[in-house]
Amino acid sequence: MAAQVTGVPYEHSAGSVFIARNQGELKLVEFLTNPVQCYAWGSHSVLAELQGRPSPTEQPEAEIWVGAHPSAPSRLTRGFEVSLREVIANDPKAELGMAGAAEFGSNLPFLSKFLVAARPLSIQVHPNAAQAAAGFDRENAAGLDRTNPRRNYRDPHHKPELLCAITEFEGLYGFRPASEAAAMLDELGLPALDCYSRALTAAPDGLREVFTELVTAESVAELVDPVIAAARRAAHGSERFGADLAVIADIAEHFPGDRGIVLSLLLNHVRLAPGEAVFVPAGMPHTHLRGFGVEVMAGSDNVVRCGLTPKHIDVGELLALVAWDFDHVKPLVPTHLAPGVLRWTPPVSEFMLTQVSLGSVASMTFVEQGPQLVLCLSGEPLVGDDADELRLGSGQAAYSSASAGPVRVSGEGTVFIVGLGR
């Protein structure tokens, strides 16, 4: 059987699938060693158990980075151990392809992660490409070291993100519609919030006005404890907002006294089922609350924080970055390429994500224009081709350059494949 799906031809029969764009030479598939990042919001068990390591771990582990980011690149062996970043810089046309090198230079444009949030992250926004380049140059000119905690821009790139849930996953993504946010403030029954609920719907820019007030006014600090107490009471009695207010109460357990708790009332609460994904573009306030997933982003580490953090908050830069048209964010709908094969193609050129559940199909072969990362979630799938094949275990990953042709995954298990976007 053959069909056409979003411009990608595929065929499948007898349990195998072939997805193609441009034909090319056979390419190597190489095993990657990937750094584990320990942050306070991580887990002492999830990533260790994923990789078959002893748990609990001494420190909370939050992310396994798979990519070539300069602060923590994956490593591989080409005669000797070398970072993936060095490999790509040595021959970007061979590793990224002619088109990839022309657009992204010598930088792998995407970074992928196994991510686990056992507690909420900071509320944050990311810049668009122009803002990132200008901010990076501005902070360099000011003489700020890249490790300075007051620095917002550690590289000149934007940071769109895609989070695909492996377990149930919760987060705050974008804004609630103004009328809904006003109704939830009213549900708390605090007279001190009445001015904000009225302002939200009094003018088209009510959301901007209220958000700005909440991140700048010193008096907001006096609202935090009353909001927490009201959220705890209303969480048990509100038919419309009970679950959302329970989230606010839970956040308060981790960040008592933080004005980000009040800001959270304006944000859209999203629950992702396993296999659902959310896209976070530039300017969208967001935070992951809890869950385990695969995250893919442009290869950047630029973060401007809003709240729920003891770290530096640059209010002026924050207000310059926030976009106000993100309300009622929904999961990003994937394309079903074949049984057990889902592909998410967000509106960016840096990356797309494909999930392959082997068993629904016996094998798949990808022929892409650029490099690919293969992340193994479960099972022991084979990756490569008849001449050059390796077996991945849970929590492991492989790299395939753009200099050759098809990469096949077969056997059993679930893998995620990251490649260049459209």
GUMAR-422371 format. One record per atom (N, C-alpha, C): residue in one letter; x negated, y, z negated. Coordinates in steps of 0.1 Angstrom, whole numbers, plus 2048, in hexadecimal, padded with zeros to 3 digits. Example, Ala and Ser with C-alpha at 12.3 -4.5 7.8 and 13.67 -1.06 7.14 Angstrom:
REM residues 2
a77C7C77B2/a7857D37B2/a77C7DF7B2/s7807EA7B9/s7777F57B9/s77F8007B1/
This chain:
REM residues 422
m7F77F4800/m800800800/m7F780C800/a7FB817807/a7F3823807/a7FC82F805/a7F78397FF/a8008457FC/a7F78517FB/q7FD85D7FB/q7F68697FA/q7FA8707ED/v7F18737E4/v7F487A7D8/v7EB8867D6/t7F18927D6/t7EA89F7D4/t7DD89F7DD/g7DE89B7E9/g7D389C7F2/g7C88917F0/v7CB8887E7/v7C187D7E5/v7C68707EA/p7C186B7F5/p7C685E7FA/p7C28527F1/y7CB8497EF/y7C783D7E8/y7CE8317ED/e7C88267EB/e7CE8197EE/e7CD8107E2/h7D78087E0/h7D57FD7D6/h7DD7F17DA/s7D67E67D8/s7DC7D97DA/s7D57CE7D2/a7DC7C47CE/a7D67B97C6/a7CF7BF7BA/g7D47C97B4/g7CF7CE7A8/g7C27D77A9/s7BF7DC7B5/s7B37E57B6/s7B77F27BD/v7AF7FC7BA/v7B380A7BF/v7A68107C5/f7A88187D0/f79E81F7D6/f7A282E7D7/i79B8377D1/i79E8457D2/i79284C7D8/a7948547E3/a7898597EA/a78B8687EE/r78086F7EF/r78087D7F5/r77687D800/n76987D7FD/n75F87D808/n756870806/q75486A811/q74B85E811/q73C86380E/g73485B808/g72785E806/g71E852804/e712854800/e7098497FD/e70C8437F0/l7088377EE/l7098307E1/l7028387D6/k70883A7CB/k7018427C0/k6FF8397B4/l6F583D7AC/l6F28367A0/l6FB83A795/v6FE83178C/v70583377F/v6FB831774/e6FA83B76B/e6F083A761/e6F683C753/f6F183474A/f6F683473C/f6F2841735/l6FA84772D/l6F7853726/l6F7851717/t6EE858710/t6ED858702/t6F38666FE/n6FD8676F5/n7048736F3/n7048786E5/p7028856E2/p7018896D5/p70E88A6CE/v70E8876C1/v71A8896B8/v7188966B1/q72389E6B1/q7238AB6AA/q72B8AA69D/c7258AE693/c72B8AE685/c7308BC682/y73E8BD680/y7448C967C/y74D8C6671/a7518D0668/a7598CE65C/a7668C865F/w76C8CB66B/w7798C766F/w77A8B9674/g76E8B2675/g76E8A567B/g77289A671/s76F88D676/s77488166E/s76787966A/h76887365F/h75D86A65A/h75E85C660/s769859668/s76A84B66D/s76E84A67B/v775853681/v77B85068F/v77084E699/l76785769B/l75D8566A5/l75384A6A2/a750848696/a74883D692/a74E830696/e75B82E693/e762822696/e7648216A5/l76582C6AC/l76682B6BB/l7598256C1/q74E8286BB/q7418246C0/q73C8176B9/g7448126AF/g73F8066A8/g73480869E/r734815699/r72A81868F/r730817681/p728815676/p72D815669/p735822665/s73F82065E/s74682C658/s74A82964A/p74D833641/p74D841645/p73F847647/t73E85164F/t731857652/t72E862647/e722865645/e71E86F63B/e72487D63D/q72488164A/q72A88E64E/q73688C657/p73F895657/p74B894660/p74789566E/e74A88C677/e74688C685/e75289168D/a75089C695/a75B8A269C/a75B89F6AB/e75089E6B1/e74F89D6C0/e7438946C4/i74588D6CF/i73A8876D6/i73A88E6E4/w72F8956E6/w72D89D6F2/w7278956FD/v72E895709/v72988E715/v728899720/g71B89C723/g7198A772D/g70B8AC72C/a7098B8731/a6FC8BE732/a6FC8CC72C/h7048CF722/h7038DC71B/h6F68DE715/p6F08EA716/p6E28EC711/p6E08E9702/s6EB8EB6FA/s6E98E96EB/s6E98DB6E7/a6EF8D26EF/a6EF8C46EC/a6F28BB6F8/p6E88BA701/p6EB8B270D/p6EA8A370B/s6F189C713/s6EF88D713/s6E288A719/r6DD87E717/r6D087971B/r6D286C723/l6C986A72D/l6C885E735/l6BA85B738/t6B884F73E/t6AA84B741/t6A884A750/r69E851754/r699850762/r68A84E762/g68784275E/g67883F75C/g67584374E/f67A84E749/f67885273B/f685859737/e68685B72A/e693861725/e692870728/v69D87572D/v69E883731/v6AC88872F/s6AE89572D/s6BC89A72B/s6C389B739/l6D089A738/l6D889B745/l6D68A974A/r6D58B3741/r6D38C1746/r6C68C274E/e6BB8BC74A/e6AE8BC751/e6AF8B575E/v6B78AA75F/v6B88A376B/v6BF8AB776/i6CA8B2771/i6D18BA77B/i6C98C677F/a6C28CD776/a6BA8D8779/a6AF8D5783/n6AA8C8783/n69F8C478B/n6A48C379A/d6B08BF79C/d6B58BD7AA/d6C48BF7AA/p6C98CC7A9/p6D88CE7A8/p6E08CA7B4/k6DA8CA7C0/k6E18C67CC/k6E48B77CC/a6DA8B07C7/a6DC8A17C7/a6E589D7BC/e6E58A47B0/e6ED8A07A5/e6FB8A67A6/l6FD8B27AA/l70A8B97AA/l7108B87B8/g7098B57C2/g70D8B67D0/g70B8C47D6/m70B8C57E3/m7098D27E9/m7138DD7E5/a7208D97E5/a72A8E37E1/a7298E67D2/g7268DC7CA/g7258DE7BB/g7198E77B8/a70E8E57BE/a7028ED7BC/a7048FB7C0/a70B8FD7CC/a70E90A7D1/a7179127C7/e72090C7C1/e72A9137B8/e7249147AA/f71D90A7A5/f71A909797/f70B90A794/g70390C79F/g6F490C79D/g6EF8FF798/s6E790078D/s6E18F4787/s6E88EF77B/n6F48F4779/n6FC8F076C/n7078E676F/l7078DC767/l7138D3768/l71F8DB763/p7298DD76B/p7338E7767/p73D8E275D/f73D8D5759/f7468D174F/f73F8CA743/l7468CA738/l7418C372C/l74D8BB727/s74B8AE724/s7568A671F/s7528A1711/k75D89E709/k75B89B6FB/k7658906F7/f7618876EE/f76B8806E5/f76C88A6D9/l77888E6D6/l77A8986CB/l7848926C1/v7818946B4/v78B8906AA/v78C89C6A0/a7988A069E/a79B8AB694/a7A28A5688/a79C8A467D/a7A289F671/a7A88AB669/r7A58B766D/r7AB8C3667/r7AB8CE671/p7B28D966F/p7B38E367A/p7A58EA67D/l7A38ED689/l7988F668E/l79C90468C/s79390D68F/s79691B68F/s79F91F69B/i7A7929699/i7AF92E6A4/i7A59366AC/q7A59346BA/q79B93A6C2/q7A093D6D0/v7999466D7/v79B9486E5/v78E9476ED/h78F9446FA/h783944702/h78494E70D/p779953712/p77995E71C/p77B95872A/n77F961733/n77F95D742/n77195F747/a76F95C754/a76195C759/a75B96A759/a76297475C/a75D98175D/a75A98674E/q763983745/q761987737/q754981731/a753974734/a74796C72F/a73A972734/a739975741/a72D97A747/a72A988741/a734990740/a73299E73B/a72E99D72C/g735995724/g732994716/g72498E714/f72098471C/f71397E71A/f70898871D/d709990728/d6FF99A72B/d6FF9A5720/r70B9A971B/r70C9B3711/r7059AF704/e7079A3700/e70099E6F3/e6F299C6F5/n6ED998701/n6DF997704/n6D89A4703/a6DF9AE709/a6D99BC709/a6D89C26FB/a6E29BD6F2/a6E29C26E4/a6D79BA6DC/g6D09B16E2/g6C69A96DB/g6CB99F6D1/l6D799B6D2/l6DD9906CA/l6D79826CE/d6D197C6C5/d6CC96E6C7/d6D89656CA/r6D695B6D2/r6E19526D6/r6E694A6CA/t6DE9496C0/t6E39416B4/t6E994A6A9/n6E99576AC/n6EF9616A2/n6FD95E6A0/p70295C693/p710959691/p71A964695/r715970697/r71E97B69B/r71F97B6AB/r7189726B1/r7199726C0/r72596B6C5/n72C9716CF/n73896B6D5/n7359636E1/y72A9676E9/y7289626F6/y71A95B6F6/r71A94E6F6/r70D9476F6/r709943704/d71194570E/d70E94271C/d71894B725/p71594C732/p71D95573A/p72994E741/h72E94473B/h73893C742/h74693C73B/h75193A742/h75E93973C/h75F92B736/k76A92972F/k76C91C728/k77A917728/p780915734/p78D90E734/p78C90072E/e7968FB728/e7958EE721/e7A28E5725/l7A08D8725/l7AA8CE726/l7A98C471B/l7B38C2713/l7B38B8708/l7BD8AD70B/c7B98A170D/c7C289570F/c7C288D702/a7CE88B6FD/a7D08846F0/a7CE8756F2/i7C686F6E9/i7C48616E8/i7CE85C6DD/t7CF8626D1/t7D98606C7/t7E386C6C8/e7ED86B6C0/e7F58776BF/e7ED8836BB/f7EF88E6C2/f7E689A6C0/f7EF8A66BE/e7EB8AF6B4/e7F28BB6B2/e7E98C76B3/g7EF8D26B8/g7E78DE6B9/g7F08EA6BA/l7EB8F66B9/l7F19036BC/l7EC9086C9/y7F490A6D3/y7EF90E6E0/y7F89196E6/g7F29256E7/g7FA9306ED/g8049356E3/f80C93E6E7/f8169456DE/f82493F6DF/r82B9406D4/r83993D6D5/r8409496DD/p84B9466E4/p8539516E9/p85695B6DE/a8569686E0/a8579726D6/a8649706CE/s86F96C6D4/s87C96B6CD/s87B95F6C3/e8749546C7/e8729486BF/e86994C6B3/a85E9536B5/a8559576AB/a85D9606A1/a8659696A5/a86D97169C/a876969694/a87D95F69A/a886957693/a87F94F688/m87394A68A/m86B943680/m86794C675/l863958678/l85F96166D/l86C964665/d87796566B/d883968663/d88795C65A/e88495065F/e886944657/e87F94364A/l87394A649/l86C94A63D/l872953632/g87B95C636/g88296462C/g87A96D624/l86F97362A/l86697C623/l86998A629/p86E994620/p8709A1625/p8649A862C/a8589A4627/a84C9AA62C/a8499A663B/l85099C640/l84F99864E/l85999E657/d8639A5651/d86E9AA659/d8699B3664/c85F9BC661/c85A9C566B/c8549BE676/y84E9B3674/y8479AB67F/y8519A4687/s85C99E681/s866997689/s86D9A1692/r8709AD68D/r8779B7695/r86E9BC6A1/a8619BE69E/a8589C36A8/a8569B96B3/l8579AC6B0/l8549A26BA/l85E9A36C6/t86A9A76C3/t8749A76CE/t8799B56D1/a8739C06CB/a8789CD6CD/a8739D36DA/a8679CD6DF/a8619D36EB/a85A9C86F3/p8589C9700/p8529BF708/p8449BB703/d83D9C56FD/d8309C26F7/d8309C06E8/g83B9BB6E3/g83C9B96D5/g8329AE6D0/l8309A46D7/l8279996D3/l81999F6D2/r8149A76DB/r8079AD6DB/r8069B66CE/e8119BE6CC/e8119C76C0/e80F9BF6B3/v8179B56B1/v8179AD6A5/v80A9A66A3/f80599F6AD/f7F99986AD/f7ED9A16A9/t7ED9AD6AF/t7E29B76AC/t7E39BB69E/e7EF9BE699/e7F09C268B/e7EC9B7681/l7EF9AA685/l7EB99F67C/l7DC99D67B/v7D59A0686/v7C699E685/v7BF9AA681/t7C59B5680/t7BE9C167C/t7C19C766F/a7CE9C766A/a7D29CE65E/a7CD9C7652/e7C89CE649/e7C39C963C/e7CE9C3634/s7DA9C9635/s7E69C662D/s7EA9B7630/v7E79B263B/v7EB9A463F/v7E699A635/a7DA99D62F/a7D5993625/a7DF991619/e7E799B616/e7F199A60C/e7FD991610/l7FE98E61D/l809986621/l806977621/v7F9974620/v7F6966622/v7FC95D618/d7FA95F60B/d800957601/d80F956601/p816961602/p825960604/p829958610/v82295961B/v826952627/v824943624/i81993F61E/i81693161A/i82192B612/a825933607/a82F92E5FE/a83D92D605/a84093760E/a84D936615/a84D92B61F/a841928626/a84191E630/a843910629/r83D90E61D/r83F902616/r84E900612/r85490A60E/r86290960A/r86B906617/a86990E621/a87190D62D/a86F901635/a8638FB634/a8608EF63B/a8698E3638/h86F8E362C/h8788D9628/h8878DC62B/g8898E962E/g8978EC630/g89B8F263D/s8918F5646/s8948FB653/s8968F065D/e8A28F0663/e8A68E666D/e89E8E967A/r89C8F667D/r8968F968A/r8878F9689/f8818FE67E/f87390167D/f86C8F8673/g8738EE66D/g86D8E7662/g85F8E1665/a85E8DA671/a8518D4675/a8468DE677/d84A8EA67D/d8408F4680/d83B8FB673/l8448FD669/l84090365D/l8388F9654/a83B8EC656/a8338E264F/a8248E3654/v8228E6661/v8158E7666/v80E8F3660/i8158FE65E/i81090A657/i80B907649/a814900642/a8118FC634/a8048F3634/d8038EA63E/d7F78E163E/d7EA8E9641/i7EB8F264B/i7E08FB64E/i7DB902641/a7E5907639/a7E190E62D/a7D9906623/e7DB8F8623/e7D38F061A/e7C48F161E/h7C18F362A/h7B38F362E/h7AD90262F/f7B690C630/f7B1919632/f7B9923629/p7B992161C/p7C092A613/p7BB938614/g7C5941614/g7C194F615/g7BD955622/d7BD94C62D/d7B995163A/d7C4957642/r7C2963647/r7CD96A64F/r7D196265B/g7C9959660/g7CC95066B/g7D9948668/i7DC94665B/i7E993F658/i7F594765D/v7F495465B/v7FF95D660/v7FF95D66F/l7F395E675/l7F395E684/l7F9952689/s7F7946682/s7FC93A687/s80B93A68A/l812942683/l821943684/l825947692/l81C94E699/l81E9536A7/l81B9486B2/l81493E6AE/l80F9346B8/l8189296BA/n8179236C6/n81F9186CB/n81A90A6C6/h8229036BE/h81E8F66B9/h8218EB6C3/v8178E46C7/v8188DA6D1/v8148CC6CC/r81C8C26CE/r8198B46CA/r8178AD6D7/l80B8A76D9/l80889E6E4/l8098906E1/a8108886E9/a81087A6E7/a8048746EE/p7FF8686EA/p7F48626F1/p7F6862700/g7EB867707/g7EC868716/g7F287571B/e7F687E712/e7FA88C716/e7EE895715/a7EE8A071C/a7E38AA71C/a7E88B871C/v7DF8C1717/v7E28CF717/v7D68D671D/f7D98E1725/f7CF8E972B/f7CE8F6724/v7C28FB721/v7C090771A/v7B7910723/p7BE91A729/p7B6923732/p7B192F72A/a7A9938730/a7A494472A/a7AF94C723/g7AC952718/g7B595B711/g7C0955709/m7C1948709/m7CC941701/m7C793E6F3/p7CE9456E9/p7CA9416DB/p7CE9326D8/h7C692B6D2/h7C991D6CF/h7C19176C4/t7C590C6BF/t7BD9046B6/t7C28F66B6/h7B98EC6B5/h7BD8DE6B3/h7BF8DC6A4/l7CA8D56A1/l7CD8D3693/l7C98C568E/r7CD8BB695/r7C98AD691/r7CB8A469D/g7C389969D/g7C488F6A7/g7B788C6AE/f7B78826B7/f7AC87C6BE/f7AE87D6CD/g7A58836D4/g7A78846E3/g79A8856EA/v79C8866F7/v79088A700/v792898705/e7888A0704/e7888AE708/e77E8B0713/v7838B871D/v77A8BB728/v77B8CB72A/m7708D172C/m76F8DF72D/m7648E4737/a7658F073B/a7598F6742/a74E8F6738/g7418F573D/g7368F3735/g73290072E/s73A904724/s73791071D/s73A90E70E/d734917706/d7369176F7/d73A9246F2/n74292C6FB/n7469396F7/n7549396EF/v75493D6E3/v75F93D6DA/v76194A6D3/v76D9506D4/v77095C6CC/v77B9586C3/r7799596B6/r7829536AC/r78D95E6A7/c7999586A4/c7A496169F/c7A695F690/g7A495368B/g7A795067D/g7A594167A/l7A893D66D/l7A6930668/l79792D669/t78F936664/t780934665/t77993D65B/p76E938656/p76594264E/p75B949657/k75B945664/k75194B66E/k755959672/h74C95F67A/h74E96C67F/h75A96E688/i762978685/i76D97B68E/i76B989693/d76998A6A0/d7689976A7/d77599C6AC/v77C9A46A4/v78A9A86A7/v78B9AF6B4/g7829B86B7/g7829C06C3/g7819B76D0/e7789AE6CF/e7769A56DB/e78299B6DC/l7879976D1/l79298E6D1/l79E9946D8/l7A19A16D4/l7AD9A86DB/l7AA9AB6E9/a79E9AC6ED/a79B9AE6FB/a79D9A1704/l79C9956FD/l79D989704/l7AB983705/v7B39856FA/v7C097E6F9/v7C9982705/a7CE97770B/a7D9979715/a7E697770F/w7F097E713/w7FD97F70B/w808977713/d80597071D/d80F96A725/d81095A723/f809955719/f80A947716/f81494470B/d820941710/d82B93E706/d83193070A/h8349296FF/h83A91C701/h83291270A/v825911706/v81C90870E/v8218FA70D/k8218F3719/k8258E571A/k8198DC71E/p81B8CF71B/p8108C6720/p80E8C772F/l8028C6734/l7FF8C6742/l8038B9748/v80A8B9753/v8108AD759/v8058A7762/p80289A760/p7F8894769/p7FE88E776/t7F588C77F/t7F988478B/t7F7875789/h80186D78C/h7FF85F78B/h7FA859798/l7ED857798/l7E68527A4/l7E98447A8/a7EB83C79D/a7EE82D79F/a7F2828791/p7F781C790/p7FB817783/p7EF818779/g7F181E76E/g7E781F764/g7DC82A767/v7DE832771/v7D483C775/v7DB84A775/l7D685376C/l7DB86076B/l7D086A76E/r7D4875774/r7CA87F777/r7D088D774/w7C889576C/w7CB8A2769/w7C28AC771/t7C88B5778/t7C18BE780/t7C48CD77C/p7BE8D2772/p7C18E076E/p7BC8EA779/p7C18F6779/p7BE900783/p7B0906782/v7A68FD781/v798902780/v78F8F9789/s7848FE78E/s77C8F7797/s7728EE78F/e7708F1782/e7658EA77B/e7688DB778/f7748D7776/f7778C9772/f7858C5775/m7868B8775/m7938B1774/m7918A476C/l79B89E767/l79A89275E/l7A3887764/t79E87B764/t7A686F768/t7A586575D/q7B085F75A/q7B1854750/q7B4847758/v7AC83D755/v7AE83075C/v7B0825751/s7BC81F751/s7BF814748/s7BD807750/l7B280174F/l7AF7F5756/l7B87EA751/g7BD7E1759/g7C77D7756/g7D37DA75E/s7D87E775E/s7E27EB768/s7DC7EA776/v7CF7ED777/v7C87EB784/v7BB7E3780/a7B77DA789/a7AA7D3786/a79E7DB788/s79E7E4791/s7927EC794/s7967F979B/m78E80379A/m7908107A1/m7828147A6/t78281A7B2/t7768207B8/t77882E7BB/f76F8377B5/f7708457B8/f76584A7C1/v7688527CB/v75E8587D3/v7618677D2/e75886E7CB/e75A87C7C8/e74F8847CF/q7528917D0/q74889B7D5/q73E89F7CC/g74089C7BF/g7368A17B5/g7338967AB/p72D89A7A0/p729891795/p73588C78E/q733881787/q73E87B77F/q739876771/l741878767/l73E87275A/l749868757/v74585D752/v74F85274F/v74E850740/l759852739/l75985072A/l762844727/c75D83B71F/c76482E71C/c76B83070F/l77882E70F/l78082F703/l7818216FC/s783817704/s78580A6FF/s7817FF709/g7807F3704/g77C7E870C/g76D7E8710/e76A7E071A/e75C7E071F/e75C7E072E/p7607EC734/p7617ED742/p7547ED749/l7547E8756/l7487E975E/l7497F5766/v73E7FD768/v73D80976F/v732808779/g73480B786/g72A80B790/g72F80479D/d7267FC7A3/d72A7F47AE/d7237E77AE/d7247DF7B8/d71E7D17B8/d70F7D27B6/a7097DC7BC/a6FB7DD7BB/a6F57E47AF/d6FE7EB7A8/d6F97F379C/d7047F5793/e7057ED789/e7117EC780/e70C7EC772/l7147F3769/l7117F275B/l71E7F1753/r71C7EB747/r7287E973E/r7287F3733/l7337FA731/l735804727/l73C7FE71B/g73980270F/g7407FF703/g74880B6FF/s7518086F5/s75A8136F0/s75181F6EB/g75582B6EF/g74E8376EA/g74183A6F2/q73E8326FC/q732834705/q73683B712/a72C840719/a72E847725/a72384572F/a72784873C/a71D846747/a71E853750/y714855758/y713860761/y71085B76F/s717862779/s71485E787/s71286C78E/s70786D795/s70487979D/s70C87A7A9/a70B8857B0/a7128877BC/a70B8827C9/s6FF87D7C7/s6F687A7D2/s6FA86D7D9/a7048667D4/a7078597DA/a7168577DA/g71B84B7DD/g7298497E0/g7318447D4/p7388397D6/p7438357CD/p73E8307C0/v7468347B5/v74482E7A8/v7518267A5/r74F8197A2/r75A81079F/r75A80E790/v76780E78B/v76980977D/v7727FD77E/s76E7F2776/s7757E6777/s7757DF769/g77C7D4768/g77C7CC75C/g7887CF754/e7857D2747/e7907D573E/e78D7E1735/g7977E8730/g7957F4728/g79B80072E/t79880C727/t79C81972C/t79182272D/v790829738/v78583373A/v78B84073E/f78384B73C/f786858741/f77B85C74A/i77F861755/i77586675F/i776875762/v76B87C760/v76B88A761/v76388E76E/g769896777/g76289A783/g7668A9786/l7608AE791/l7638BC794/l7718BD798/g7778C9795/g7848CD798/g7868CF7A7/r7938D47AA/r7968D67B8/r7908E37BD/
